């Protein structure tokens, strides 16, 4: 998932939501490489921090975010004015230079890195990338699991991907300008042009007009690429892992007792199932949601196993945990269950109770439980269908063996 998050960040450069930050970042293109990197680092870290806190609904977080946004707008406005006028830029740097002289003459150089990071932090406070499929999954997982280190690291990976793509554009632009060998007056006008664009963006963000300006744009292309990544990367990783572990048998050691299925908001195709009704059965629990492309690829395999091994004692339970708001609609779930010809029990987990009980984090996710109620195998994402079917048969053989032994003892 970290690789997907990083690649998703790279794809962000294709989205129109990146447009508001470009003037501020390109205004640093004439600085040293280290200065550009410091700006991008400030952007990345601030985005990861702010996005991590975004899933916290505390009043202080909301207030702090609003204050930080206002401060960021002031910083970026002053920065834009410094680009428009060298005199204003000199005037704005006087306090920093005076402070450096008071502390230590050698610390004057700190104003450069500090200014670079400040611009990056301010940009990160204002940057709201389009929540495409990949960022949507990360934020959805954060809301389900609550803020945690994994979410912050995923957001950091996403931000780093964006920084890499923006960095490539900035350094490519620097190289182009260097080859053009522009005269000093032309360079000054370019600087003022970037300053004007940055000031326009700052005013636009301050007045909330960016939604109207971006109304005619679309992130459909970027979303399509992200969906392709979500489909292709797990398959590629799964293929590599399968090849590496081709000769190794799956680990069927106990992963703990099967959590309770209580808490479902509704059941389809069957009455509510509990430990008593599943006693002595081999169970496959499949976490899915109807609009997940990976789930659409894996559900046919699950449906085939449900039909093929039902007579042998396999009970397949689909746990439909929504990813998007429209997937909470029970009528939508019913329509898609019928469309996919799913006849096995479906637990509608709109409150994420079963999801949390299993401590699950993925769509799709398969958990195989033996006849004693122990989780013996789990698989996340697509692929490994032959291995999963092999485990199903093995657990069924174990269950039948125990049944025959009990019959002989009696």
C-alpha positions as CSV (number, residue, x, y, z in Angstrom):
1,X,0.0,0.0,0.0
2,X,2.9,2.3,0.6
3,X,4.1,1.8,-3.0
4,X,0.5,2.6,-4.2
5,X,0.3,5.7,-2.1
6,X,3.7,6.9,-3.4
7,X,2.7,6.3,-7.0
8,X,-0.7,7.9,-6.4
9,X,1.1,11.0,-5.2
10,X,3.1,11.1,-8.4
11,X,-0.1,10.9,-10.5
12,X,-1.4,13.9,-8.6
13,X,0.5,16.2,-10.9
14,X,-2.1,15.2,-13.6
15,X,-4.9,16.6,-11.5
16,X,-6.2,20.2,-11.7
17,X,-6.1,20.4,-7.9
18,X,-2.3,20.8,-8.1
19,X,-2.7,24.1,-10.0
20,X,-3.0,26.4,-6.9
21,X,0.4,25.3,-5.5
22,X,2.4,25.5,-8.8
23,X,3.0,29.3,-8.8
24,X,4.5,29.2,-5.3
25,X,6.7,26.3,-6.1
26,X,7.9,27.5,-9.5
27,X,8.8,30.8,-7.9
28,X,11.5,28.9,-6.0
29,X,12.9,27.5,-9.3
30,X,15.7,30.1,-9.5
31,X,17.0,29.1,-6.0
32,X,19.5,26.4,-5.3
33,X,18.7,22.8,-5.5
34,X,18.8,22.4,-1.8
35,X,16.4,25.4,-1.4
36,X,13.9,23.8,-3.8
37,X,14.2,20.4,-1.9
38,X,13.6,22.2,1.4
39,X,10.4,23.8,0.1
40,X,9.1,20.4,-1.2
41,X,10.0,18.8,2.1
42,X,8.0,21.4,4.0
43,X,5.1,20.9,1.6
44,X,5.2,17.1,2.1
45,X,5.5,17.0,5.9
46,X,2.8,19.7,6.4
47,X,0.4,17.9,4.1
48,X,0.9,14.6,5.9
49,X,0.4,16.2,9.3
50,X,-2.6,18.3,8.4
51,X,-4.3,15.3,6.5
52,X,-3.6,13.0,9.5
53,X,-5.3,15.5,11.8
54,X,-8.2,16.0,9.4
55,X,-9.8,12.7,10.5
56,X,-9.9,14.1,14.1
57,X,-13.2,15.9,14.7
58,X,-12.0,17.8,17.9
59,X,-12.9,21.5,18.0
60,X,-9.3,22.5,18.7
61,X,-8.1,20.7,15.6
62,X,-10.6,22.5,13.4
63,X,-9.7,25.9,15.0
64,X,-5.9,25.2,14.7
65,X,-6.4,24.3,11.0
66,X,-8.3,27.6,10.4
67,X,-5.6,29.7,12.1
68,X,-2.8,27.8,10.2
69,X,-4.6,28.5,6.9
70,X,-4.9,32.2,7.7
71,X,-1.2,32.4,8.6
72,X,-0.3,30.5,5.4
73,X,-2.3,33.0,3.3
74,X,-0.4,35.9,4.9
75,X,3.0,34.3,4.3
76,X,2.2,33.4,0.7
77,X,0.8,36.9,0.0
78,X,4.0,38.5,1.4
79,X,6.0,36.1,-0.7
80,X,4.1,37.0,-3.8
81,X,4.6,40.7,-3.1
82,X,8.4,40.1,-2.7
83,X,8.4,38.6,-6.2
84,X,6.6,41.6,-7.7
85,X,9.0,44.1,-6.1
86,X,12.6,43.6,-5.2
87,X,12.3,46.5,-2.7
88,X,9.4,44.8,-0.9
89,X,11.5,41.6,-0.8
90,X,14.4,43.4,0.7
91,X,12.1,45.1,3.3
92,X,10.6,41.7,4.2
93,X,14.0,40.1,4.7
94,X,15.3,42.9,7.1
95,X,13.8,41.4,10.3
96,X,15.4,38.0,9.5
97,X,18.7,39.6,8.7
98,X,18.6,41.7,11.9
99,X,17.8,38.7,14.0
100,X,20.7,36.8,12.4
101,X,23.1,39.6,13.1
102,X,22.0,39.9,16.7
103,X,22.4,36.1,17.3
104,X,25.5,35.4,15.3
105,X,26.7,36.8,11.9
106,X,27.1,33.3,10.6
107,X,23.4,32.6,11.1
108,X,22.4,34.9,8.3
109,X,22.5,32.0,6.0
110,X,19.6,30.4,8.0
111,X,17.2,32.8,6.4
112,X,17.5,31.0,3.1
113,X,16.6,27.5,4.4
114,X,14.0,28.9,6.8
115,X,12.3,30.9,4.1
116,X,12.3,27.8,1.8
117,X,10.7,25.6,4.5
118,X,8.2,28.3,5.5
119,X,7.0,28.6,1.9
120,X,6.7,24.8,1.7
121,X,4.8,24.7,5.0
122,X,2.5,27.5,4.0
123,X,1.8,25.7,0.7
124,X,1.1,22.5,2.5
125,X,-1.4,24.1,4.7
126,X,-3.4,25.3,1.7
127,X,-2.9,22.4,-0.6
128,X,-6.0,20.1,-0.8
129,X,-5.3,17.5,-3.5
130,X,-8.2,15.8,-5.2
131,X,-9.3,12.9,-3.1
132,X,-9.0,10.4,-6.0
133,X,-9.3,6.6,-5.5
134,X,-5.9,6.2,-3.8
135,X,-6.1,9.2,-1.4
136,X,-9.8,8.3,-0.8
137,X,-8.8,4.8,0.4
138,X,-6.1,6.2,2.7
139,X,-8.5,8.7,4.3
140,X,-11.3,6.1,4.5
141,X,-9.0,3.8,6.3
142,X,-8.0,6.6,8.7
143,X,-11.6,7.3,9.5
144,X,-12.3,3.6,10.1
145,X,-9.2,2.9,12.2
146,X,-8.7,6.4,13.7
147,X,-5.5,8.4,13.3
148,X,-2.5,6.2,13.6
149,X,1.2,5.9,12.5
150,X,0.4,3.8,9.5
151,X,-2.1,6.5,8.1
152,X,0.5,9.2,8.7
153,X,3.2,7.2,6.9
154,X,0.8,6.5,4.0
155,X,0.0,10.2,3.7
156,X,3.7,11.0,3.9
157,X,4.4,8.5,1.0
158,X,1.6,10.2,-1.0
159,X,3.1,13.6,-0.3
160,X,6.6,12.4,-1.3
161,X,5.2,11.1,-4.5
162,X,3.7,14.5,-5.3
163,X,6.9,16.2,-4.3
164,X,8.9,14.0,-6.6
165,X,6.7,14.8,-9.6
166,X,6.7,18.5,-8.8
167,X,10.4,18.5,-8.3
168,X,11.0,16.9,-11.7
169,X,8.9,19.7,-13.3
170,X,10.7,22.4,-11.4
171,X,14.2,21.2,-12.2
172,X,13.2,20.6,-15.8
173,X,11.9,24.2,-16.0
174,X,15.2,25.4,-14.5
175,X,17.1,23.5,-17.2
176,X,15.0,25.0,-19.9
177,X,15.5,28.5,-18.7
178,X,19.2,28.0,-18.3
179,X,19.4,26.9,-22.0
180,X,17.4,30.0,-23.1
181,X,20.0,32.3,-21.6
182,X,17.5,35.0,-20.9
183,X,18.5,38.6,-20.5
184,X,18.2,40.3,-17.1
185,X,15.1,42.4,-18.0
186,X,13.3,39.3,-19.3
187,X,14.2,37.4,-16.1
188,X,12.9,40.3,-14.0
189,X,9.6,40.2,-15.9
190,X,9.3,36.5,-15.5
191,X,9.8,36.9,-11.8
192,X,7.1,39.5,-11.7
193,X,4.8,37.3,-13.7
194,X,5.2,34.4,-11.3
195,X,4.7,36.9,-8.4
196,X,1.5,38.1,-9.9
197,X,0.3,34.5,-10.5
198,X,1.2,33.7,-6.8
199,X,-0.7,36.7,-5.6
200,X,-3.7,35.9,-7.7
201,X,-3.7,32.4,-6.3
202,X,-3.4,33.7,-2.7
203,X,-6.4,36.1,-3.2
204,X,-8.4,33.3,-4.8
205,X,-7.8,30.9,-1.9
206,X,-8.5,33.6,0.6
207,X,-11.9,34.4,-1.0
208,X,-12.8,30.8,-1.6
209,X,-13.1,31.3,-5.4
210,X,-11.0,28.3,-6.3
211,X,-14.0,26.1,-6.6
212,X,-15.5,28.3,-9.2
213,X,-12.2,28.5,-11.1
214,X,-11.8,24.7,-11.1
215,X,-15.4,24.0,-11.8
216,X,-14.7,23.4,-15.5
217,X,-11.8,21.1,-14.9
218,X,-11.8,17.4,-14.3
219,X,-9.6,14.9,-12.6
220,X,-11.1,12.0,-14.6
221,X,-7.8,11.2,-16.3
222,X,-5.9,11.1,-13.1
223,X,-8.6,9.0,-11.4
224,X,-8.4,6.5,-14.3
225,X,-4.7,6.2,-13.9
226,X,-5.1,5.7,-10.1
227,X,-7.6,3.0,-10.6
228,X,-5.2,1.3,-13.0
229,X,-2.5,1.5,-10.3
230,X,-4.9,0.0,-7.7
231,X,-5.6,-2.9,-10.0
232,X,-2.1,-3.4,-11.5
233,X,0.2,-2.9,-8.5
234,X,-1.4,-5.6,-6.2
235,X,-1.4,-8.0,-9.1
236,X,2.3,-7.4,-9.8
237,X,3.2,-7.7,-6.2
238,X,1.1,-10.8,-5.7
239,X,2.7,-12.4,-8.8
240,X,6.2,-11.7,-7.5
241,X,5.3,-13.0,-4.0
242,X,3.6,-16.1,-5.5
243,X,6.7,-16.9,-7.6
244,X,9.0,-16.4,-4.7
245,X,6.9,-18.6,-2.4
246,X,5.8,-21.1,-5.1
247,X,7.5,-23.9,-3.3
248,X,6.5,-22.9,0.2
249,X,3.3,-24.3,1.8
250,X,1.0,-21.7,3.3
251,X,1.3,-21.2,7.0
252,X,-1.9,-22.6,8.6
253,X,-1.1,-21.9,12.2
254,X,-3.9,-20.5,14.3
255,X,-4.2,-16.7,14.1
256,X,-6.7,-16.6,16.9
257,X,-10.4,-17.3,17.3
258,X,-12.9,-16.0,14.8
259,X,-14.4,-12.7,16.0
260,X,-18.1,-12.3,16.5
261,X,-20.3,-11.4,13.5
262,X,-22.8,-9.5,15.7
263,X,-23.2,-5.9,14.9
264,X,-24.3,-6.3,11.3
265,X,-27.0,-3.7,10.4
266,X,-28.8,-6.3,8.1
267,X,-28.4,-9.8,6.7
268,X,-29.1,-10.8,3.1
269,X,-29.8,-14.4,1.9
270,X,-29.9,-15.8,5.4
271,X,-30.8,-15.0,9.0
272,X,-28.1,-13.7,11.3
273,X,-25.3,-16.2,11.9
274,X,-23.5,-16.7,15.2
275,X,-20.9,-19.0,16.7
276,X,-23.6,-21.7,17.4
277,X,-24.8,-21.8,13.8
278,X,-21.3,-22.1,12.5
279,X,-20.1,-24.7,15.0
280,X,-18.1,-27.5,13.2
281,X,-18.2,-25.6,9.9
282,X,-15.3,-24.4,7.8
283,X,-16.0,-20.7,7.2
284,X,-14.7,-18.2,4.6
285,X,-15.3,-14.6,5.5
286,X,-15.0,-12.2,2.6
287,X,-14.8,-8.5,3.3
288,X,-15.9,-6.7,0.1
289,X,-17.9,-3.7,-1.2
290,X,-19.7,-3.6,-4.5
291,X,-17.9,-0.7,-6.2
292,X,-14.4,-1.9,-5.4
293,X,-12.7,-3.0,-8.6
294,X,-10.5,-5.5,-6.8
295,X,-13.5,-7.0,-5.1
296,X,-15.3,-7.3,-8.5
297,X,-12.4,-9.4,-9.6
298,X,-12.3,-11.6,-6.6
299,X,-16.0,-12.1,-5.8
300,X,-16.5,-14.5,-8.8
301,X,-13.9,-16.8,-7.3
302,X,-15.6,-16.7,-3.9
303,X,-18.9,-17.4,-5.4
304,X,-17.5,-20.4,-7.3
305,X,-16.1,-21.8,-4.0
306,X,-19.4,-21.3,-2.2
307,X,-21.2,-23.4,-4.8
308,X,-18.4,-26.0,-5.3
309,X,-17.8,-26.8,-1.6
310,X,-21.2,-26.1,0.0
311,X,-22.0,-29.8,0.1
312,X,-18.7,-30.5,1.8
313,X,-19.5,-28.1,4.7
314,X,-18.0,-24.8,3.6
315,X,-19.9,-21.7,4.7
316,X,-19.1,-18.5,2.8
317,X,-20.1,-15.2,4.5
318,X,-19.7,-12.0,2.6
319,X,-19.2,-9.0,4.8
320,X,-20.2,-5.9,2.9
321,X,-18.4,-2.9,4.5
322,X,-19.0,0.3,2.5
323,X,-16.1,2.4,1.2
324,X,-18.3,5.2,-0.2
325,X,-21.5,6.8,1.1
326,X,-23.7,5.3,-1.7
327,X,-22.5,1.8,-0.8
328,X,-24.3,2.2,2.5
329,X,-27.7,2.1,0.7
330,X,-29.2,-1.3,1.4
331,X,-31.1,-1.2,-1.9
332,X,-27.9,-0.7,-3.8
333,X,-26.3,-3.6,-2.0
334,X,-29.3,-5.8,-2.8
335,X,-29.2,-4.9,-6.5
336,X,-25.5,-5.7,-6.7
337,X,-25.9,-9.0,-4.8
338,X,-28.5,-10.0,-7.3
339,X,-26.4,-8.7,-10.2
340,X,-23.5,-10.9,-9.1
341,X,-25.8,-13.9,-8.4
342,X,-24.5,-14.2,-4.8
343,X,-26.7,-16.7,-2.9
344,X,-24.5,-17.1,0.2
345,X,-25.1,-15.1,3.4
346,X,-24.2,-11.4,3.3
347,X,-23.7,-9.4,6.4
348,X,-24.2,-5.6,5.8
349,X,-21.6,-4.0,8.0
350,X,-22.6,-0.3,7.6
351,X,-21.3,0.5,11.2
352,X,-17.9,-1.2,10.5
353,X,-18.5,-3.3,13.6
354,X,-17.4,-6.6,12.1
355,X,-14.6,-4.8,10.2
356,X,-13.1,-3.5,13.5
357,X,-13.7,-6.9,15.3
358,X,-11.4,-8.5,12.6
359,X,-9.1,-5.5,12.8
360,X,-9.4,-5.6,9.0
361,X,-7.8,-2.9,6.7
362,X,-8.4,-4.1,3.2
363,X,-10.9,-4.7,0.4
364,X,-11.1,-7.5,-0.5
365,X,-9.9,-9.6,2.5
366,X,-10.4,-13.3,2.9
367,X,-10.3,-15.1,6.3
368,X,-10.5,-18.9,6.4
369,X,-11.7,-20.4,9.7
370,X,-11.4,-24.1,10.6
371,X,-14.1,-26.3,12.2
372,X,-12.9,-25.4,15.7
373,X,-13.5,-21.7,15.1
374,X,-9.8,-20.7,14.6
375,X,-8.6,-18.4,11.9
376,X,-6.1,-20.4,10.0
377,X,-5.4,-18.4,6.9
378,X,-5.9,-14.9,5.6
379,X,-5.3,-13.2,2.2
380,X,-5.6,-9.5,1.3
381,X,-6.2,-8.2,-2.2
382,X,-6.6,-10.1,-5.4
383,X,-4.7,-13.3,-6.5
384,X,-3.5,-16.5,-4.9
385,X,-6.8,-18.2,-5.8
386,X,-5.2,-21.6,-6.2
387,X,-3.6,-21.4,-2.8
388,X,-6.8,-20.3,-1.2
389,X,-8.7,-23.1,-2.7
390,X,-6.1,-25.5,-1.6
391,X,-6.4,-24.3,2.0
392,X,-10.2,-24.6,1.8
393,X,-9.9,-28.3,0.8
394,X,-7.3,-28.9,3.5
395,X,-9.5,-27.4,6.2
396,X,-12.5,-29.4,4.9
397,X,-10.4,-32.6,5.0
398,X,-9.4,-31.8,8.6
399,X,-13.1,-31.2,9.6
400,X,-14.2,-34.5,8.0
401,X,-11.3,-36.3,9.6
402,X,-12.3,-35.1,13.0
403,X,-16.0,-36.0,12.4
404,X,-15.0,-39.5,11.3
405,X,-12.8,-39.9,14.4
406,X,-15.6,-38.8,16.7
407,X,-18.0,-41.2,14.9
408,X,-15.6,-44.1,15.4
409,X,-15.1,-43.3,19.1
410,X,-18.9,-43.3,19.6
